Amino acid sequence: MNIEAIVFYLFSAITIIAAIGVITVKNSVQAVLCLVLTFFSASALWLLLEAEFLAITLVLVYVGAVMVLFLFVVMMLDVDFAALKQGFAKQLPLGLLVGFALFGAVYWVIRSQVFGTDKIPEPAKHEQGYSNVEELGRLLYGEYFYPFEIAGVILLVAIIAAISLTFRGRRERKGQSVREQHRVTKEERLKIVSMDSEEQYADMEITDTKQDEETTL
Amino acid sequence: MSTLLASLTAPTISHDFWPLLPELFLLTAASILLIVDVFSTDIDRKLSYNLAQLILISTGVIVLFQFPTSQDFLYHRHFINDPLSATIKVSVIVLASISLMFARPYILQRKILRGEYYLLHLFAVLGMMVLVSGASLLSLYLGLELMSLCLYALVAMRRREKLSAEAAVKYFVMGAIASGFILYGISFVYGVTGKIHLADIAAYLTENEASLTLRFALVFLVTGLAFKFGAVPFQMWVPDVYHGAPTSTTVFLASAPKVAAFGLAIRILVFGFAGILADWQSLLMILAVLSMLVGNLVALAQTNIKRLLAYSAIAHMGYFLLGLIAGNSEGYSASFFYILTYAITSLGGFGCLIYLAKGQQEINQIDDLKGLGMRNPWAGLLISFLFLSMAGLPPFVGFWAKLEVIKAVLNSGHIWLAIIAAAMSIIGLFYYLKVVKVIFFDKPEIENPIRAERSLRLGLGITGIAVAVLGLFPAQLMDLCQKVFQYI
């Protein structure tokens, strides 16, 4: 067993254990930290594949930025995860059944007899001086420029959608909104309550009501 | 460094952007509209609306102006320019434009009036255009995501309503699962073949025997597609989303994306996986039969008209899949005809709910349509045209669409499928005719006539008359649908 295989198995094991940890640990902060560990060991696996740039990006972007933000969100929001997990035991048998069935199916189609190294050629090793970044740049801005641009548009739409769904106007301003006033309907301003006529008063001021009736008639 | 520069300026990088002009124009114009909308002081957003319509129409004119007469793979074969993609683009633009007509008065009267509402329509149309001219799994997936992202936001636009928020979350989660399925399938395809272009995958399948792994990947792709179509057993989200979303969004959701999803299905199944036709045929058969059964039978029990239309949409997806199952260009063109006419009909069907909604009120129950024929005979007539067309009665266009798909499936030798389809459409007749009966033969609860905005009358008029005219003269549209499949 060469050193490469040892490193691969070590980091694969860490990835799998950490990934299981993400969905099993009770504390949500620990779950996020498990996810960080998963990304970290996955980036080590990418290094083995000679995808150095992607490995570094994974650490910098996901571990460094995205997951830290996520950690902030999880720590600041007081989500009652115990309540979310209610009914877990009830759904467990079905979940296990579906999970194992899917695992079995996926294993069956990618077992070594079907999808082994004899069927699929091993990726060629690159010679020394091969630049990952240059190759990626060439692909992204050359051959894949069209999908790359669309990915940019998707990010733009994500910004527009997120802002339009969360922006509620400036809150410190105390002015009138003419638009809201124009759009107001009768139902919003006037509340019609149906109630019985109050007999007690009617008895006491019987003369008054009679007079009223006469005038209305 | 100098070699790098030389390679960057090499002629392989330079491109003719002429075929990409509609997409480029739409993207640029939508970005300009984004800025215009920010600085606009118009509280009614009339300028944004007019500009959005203008942009859509101009894009449609550009597509028509450079209508392709051949099939070209461009931009490193990520983009396909053929009559099919151009036809779908034009129809999607027209459908989006009419659904904006329906949406405008609706969102004016409710608290969802924002310029982004129109913008997201434009970007969704852009996503559909990218989707239908995707020639690699990558560009197809990105187009699908661009479209779906806009639709999620449009469903969530009415964030104060509980029902709407619930619908948005359901739609988002289901859509994300569907995208995940498609992506998982794509990763398997790439793992086995090492190819990402549809033409390469098709070539691989003619040279090699499809392995078990590749067939497995196909199951994931078809499942993802079924999620997007809302075919049984992946239909759970359809009634809730159609019901919970603002009606103006439902109008859009039920029309244009269906046509785009047809483009996606054709690209993946026919352009990429024609080599294992028998495999996806049997998968689609299960989906089609279940959709027709569940859609029609559950629709019988509905009293809510939005849910009725949603279940009828599920049933229609079943009929539409019949054409794909036929597995030849006759079947594909029948399916295309079906989905185009269905999109027009459902646009009008949901649009009429906006037409009838008064002020802040919503039309939800079938009983709300009572006596419409007396209150407004024209609207009653047009709306019953739409429902009769959905039922598949001659002389409306729905009849020809059903006839074509059933003919296609008969010619390909699946007689039992044709029998099920015919039987189910007879069951379907019941609930469509029930609506027509309510419109014309029930006494109205409110007598006063309906006063609707001009754009609503125009939208309802276009869809209602289109259904009748296309039903009387279906030959031209059918010819077009057959012509676009000449390259298969």
Interface residues (C-beta under 8 A of the other chain):
Chain A: A105 V106 W108 V109 I110 V114 F115 K119 I120 E134 R138 Y141 G142 E143 Y144 F145 Y146 P147 I150 A151 V153 I154 L156 V157 A158 I160 A161 I163 S164 L165 V178 R179 R183 T185 E187
Chain B: L4 S7 L8 T12 I13 L27 S31 L34 I43 Y75 H76 H78 F79 Q109 K111 R114 E116 Y117 L119 L120 F123 L126 V130 S136 L138 S139 L142 G143 E145 L146 L149 C150 Y152 A153 A156 M157 R159 F188 G191 V192 S211 L212 T213 F216 G359 Q360
